[in-house]
Amino acid sequence: LLECCARCLVGAPFASLVATGLCFFGVALFCGCGHEALTGTEKLIETYFSKNYQDYEYLINVNTWTTCQSIAAPSKTSASIGTLCADARMYGVLPWNAFPGKVCGSNLLSICKTAEFQMTFHLFIAAFVGAAATLVSL
């Protein structure tokens, strides 16, 4: 019985099976995390940048991580905390006439510390990993 199983397993296309599994995993990770990340981004914009739905109707996927890192560690930048801002209008998420459209200083620091912001950032990374896994598997 052991010899029979060994002969059958020798001919199995393990590389193709692994690639197929990796492809399914990558697509699932990209779709799941990408959807949740965009939902979180929409919630952040609605809560902190603009309450008018038409302002962010054409939502794209917004990253203020670098600004948050600068504001969280003021020693890394020469700018004062009050001059550091995240302007969602600059990324094309909101039109230029959206109000307020940008958040600065301590208000931005409080947004950067929210669990929603942290989770959304990491979900975008997971979605990217899913896309990369799918690409590798193909």
C-alpha positions in Angstrom: 0.0 0.0 0.0 2.8 2.3 0.8 4.5 1.7 -2.5 1.3 2.4 -4.4 0.8 5.7 -2.6 4.4 6.7 -3.2 4.1 6.1 -6.9 0.9 8.1 -7.1 2.4 11.0 -5.2 5.5 11.2 -7.3 3.3 12.2 -10.3 1.3 14.9 -8.4 1.8 18.5 -9.7 2.7 19.9 -6.3 4.0 23.2 -7.7 0.7 23.8 -9.5 -1.3 22.9 -6.4 0.7 25.3 -4.3 0.3 28.0 -6.9 -3.4 27.5 -7.1 -3.7 27.7 -3.3 -1.6 30.8 -3.2 -3.7 32.4 -5.9 -6.9 31.7 -4.0 -5.4 33.0 -0.8 -4.1 36.1 -2.5 -7.4 37.0 -4.1 -9.3 36.4 -0.9 -6.8 38.5 1.1 -6.8 41.3 -1.4 -10.6 41.4 -1.7 -11.4 41.1 2.0 -8.7 43.5 3.3 -9.1 45.9 0.4 -12.9 46.2 1.0 -12.5 46.7 4.7 -9.6 49.2 4.2 -11.7 51.3 1.8 -14.7 51.1 4.2 -12.5 52.3 7.0 -11.1 55.1 4.9 -14.6 56.2 4.0 -15.5 56.2 7.7 -12.4 58.2 8.6 -13.1 60.8 6.0 -16.8 61.1 6.9 -15.9 61.5 10.6 -13.0 63.9 10.5 -12.8 65.6 7.1 -16.2 66.1 5.6 -19.7 65.2 6.6 -21.2 65.8 3.1 -21.4 62.5 1.1 -21.0 64.3 -2.2 -17.6 65.6 -1.1 -16.1 62.1 -1.1 -18.4 60.3 -3.5 -15.5 59.5 -5.8 -13.4 58.0 -3.0 -9.9 56.8 -3.7 -7.6 54.9 -1.4 -6.2 58.0 1.1 -2.5 57.5 3.0 -1.6 60.1 5.7 0.7 57.6 7.5 3.9 59.7 6.9 2.2 62.8 8.3 1.0 60.8 11.3 4.5 59.4 11.9 5.9 63.0 11.8 3.3 64.3 14.2 3.6 61.4 16.6 7.4 61.9 16.9 8.0 65.6 16.8 11.8 65.1 17.2 11.9 63.6 13.7 10.8 66.9 12.0 11.7 70.5 12.4 8.1 71.7 11.9 6.0 72.5 14.9 3.0 70.3 15.6 0.6 73.0 14.6 1.9 73.3 11.1 1.6 69.5 10.3 -1.6 68.9 8.4 -3.4 66.1 6.5 -5.4 67.6 3.6 -7.7 65.0 2.0 -8.4 67.4 -0.8 -4.7 67.1 -1.9 -5.1 63.3 -2.5 -8.1 63.8 -4.8 -10.5 62.2 -2.2 -12.4 65.4 -1.7 -13.1 68.4 -4.0 -11.2 71.6 -3.2 -14.4 73.3 -1.9 -15.0 70.6 0.7 -15.1 71.9 4.3 -13.0 71.5 6.4 -11.1 69.2 4.1 -7.9 69.3 6.2 -7.0 68.6 9.8 -4.0 70.0 11.5 -2.0 69.8 14.8 -3.4 68.1 17.8 -6.6 67.2 16.0 -4.6 65.3 13.5 -2.6 63.6 16.3 -5.9 62.4 17.8 -7.0 60.9 14.5 -3.6 59.2 14.0 -4.1 57.5 17.4 -7.6 56.1 16.6 -8.0 52.4 16.2 -9.8 52.9 13.0 -6.8 54.7 11.4 -4.4 52.1 12.6 -6.6 49.2 11.4 -7.2 50.8 8.0 -3.5 51.4 7.4 -2.7 47.7 8.2 -5.6 46.5 6.0 -4.2 48.3 3.0 -0.9 46.6 3.7 -2.6 43.2 3.9 -4.5 43.9 0.6 -1.2 44.7 -1.1 0.3 41.4 0.2 -2.7 39.6 -1.2 -2.2 41.2 -4.6 1.5 40.3 -4.5 0.7 36.7 -3.5 -1.7 36.5 -6.4 0.9 37.9 -8.8 3.5 35.4 -7.6 1.1 32.5 -7.9 0.3 33.4 -11.5 
